[in-house]
Amino acid sequence: MSTFAMPRRTRRPPAVRLAPGQWLQWQINHRFAGRYEGGWSYQLTTLNIHYGPTTPNTFLTTPTHHIDERRHLR
């Protein structure tokens, strides 16, 4: 896989400060060009971060903050 991913993101969202008991869900997607075979590979990454003590079902609830950096991938 290539180290170059599309689309380029020149502006990142502002930082989020979590208070105890809050959680953040961040999503970003990429399209990678194959180095030798010329094909495309797609990846969706979802990161869940919780601040403070938590329970097993914490991430089944609605996040306090959500950052969506997904873009249209041709």
Steps between C-alpha positions, in 0.01 A plus 500: 500500500610848427565749775302757302130511577217700347341738562747754629388681815665836540283622788449291809207548740568687824605312813229364728528517878317218680356536848479194727232261373503636143613315192602582147450307178731595213459359148729540201524316170779450247558365152840344437658434162664162458874526450542224243161364400341842438179420691329704768454418865253677730515541876259642759645566844279566802663598827300514825658680796344522848624712789470349848349179637280317252267203464501227232208660310633859497569499127148372422357839597506824301841670518532833677718627213529373143769597249419393145792531262356258245519627143360389168745249351476468124 
